[in-house]
Amino acid sequence: QVQLVESGGGLVQAGDSLRLSCAASGGRFISYSMGWFRQAPGKEREFVASISRSGGRTHYVDSAKGRFTISRDNARNTVYLQMNSLKPEDTATYYCAAKLVKIATLVETYEYAHEYDSWGQGTQVTVSS
């Protein structure tokens, strides 16, 4: 299975921006749909964004629409999450996830954690008021 390593988290103020990166290795990157999830202390893991293998289709949680952008560079085996206008409620550990796609769906994006095959170690994002 593919191995994933997130980076780019940090401590920022409300209204600031961050770009998270997820580097993949050990698998054929183009075979995987990719997603970002986050988990705050005491809360369930939450879907944030997903992207199809080609990058042509994306999906976001409502709270991220208009602020976050997921993208991928298949030549670099990397998926990104650009986060703008950050809010304190965005504070969480952010995880990158990969789903091996053998038979594509119409949309080819996934929003449930159990659908994914591989996970990164997470990167912390903290947004102060």
N, C-alpha and C positions, 0 to 999 in steps of 0.2 A: 504494500500500500504506500501511498504518497506520504511523505513527511512534510510538515508545515511549521514554519517559524514566523511568528508575528514580531513586528517592531514598530516604533513610532509613537508609542504612548507617552504620556507625561502629565505634568500639572500645568493647567492653564486657567485663565480667567474667563468668566462668562463673556460670550461674544467672540472669543478667539477661535482659531482654526487649527486642526491637526490633520495630518495624513498618515494613516496606518498602512503598513505594507505586510504582505504575507508571501514569503518565499517558499516555493514548493520544490521538492526533490524526490527522487526515487520512484517516480511514476511518470506516465505520459500525461503531461499537464492538460493538453487539449482534450483529453478524454473525460475530464472532470468539470462538472458544474461546481461553482464556488459560492460560499456564503459567509456572512459575518453575523455573529451572535454576541450578546453581551449579558453579563450577570452581575448584579449589584448584591451587596451583602444582605442576606435574609430573603432574597427574591429568587424566583425561578429564572432559568436561562431564557432570554428573549431574542427572538428573531429580529435582525436589523435590516439586512439586505442580501440579495442573491443575484447571481449573474450566470447566464448560460455559457456553454463552452466557447461559442464564437464571440461572446460579448454583445450579441445583438438584442438580447432580452434581459431586462432587469426588473427587480421587484423590491419594494421597500415597506417597512412598517410605517404606519401613518405618521407617527411622531418624527420620522426622519425625512419624510418627503419634503423637497425644497431646500433641505439643509445638507443632506448627505448624498454622496455620489459613489457608487461602486464601479470599478473598472478593472480591466485585466490586460496584461501584456503577455500574450502567449509566447512571444519570442524570448522573454525574460523569465518565464515561469513564475509570474508574480501577479497577485491580485491586490488592489488598493481600496481603501475606504477614505475618501476625502470628507472631512467633517467640518462644516462651517457653522457659524453662529451657535457655538456650543452653549449648552445650558447646564446648570448644576445637576439636573435630572439625567443627563447623559453620563454621569459618573458611574463607571463600572469596569470590570475586566472584560476586554473585547477578545473574542476568539474567532479565528479563521477556521473554516471547515470545507471539506471537499467531498463531493459525491461522484462516484464512478457512474457514468452514463453508458449503458449498453443499448438500451432502447429509449429513444428520446420521446418525451411528451410534447404536446403542442407548444407549451410555453417554455418548458425545460428550465424552470426555476423552482426552488424548493424552500419551504419556510419552516419545516419542522426538524428539530434536532435529530430525531431518530432516523431521518432519511439520509443523514450524512455518514460517511465511512471513516473519515480521518479528521483529526482535530489538532490544532496547534496548542502551545502551552499558555497562551494568553498574554495580553499586554494591558497594563493598567492605564486608564484614562480618568483623571480627576479634574473636575471643573469647579472652581471656587466662585462664590457669589461676587 
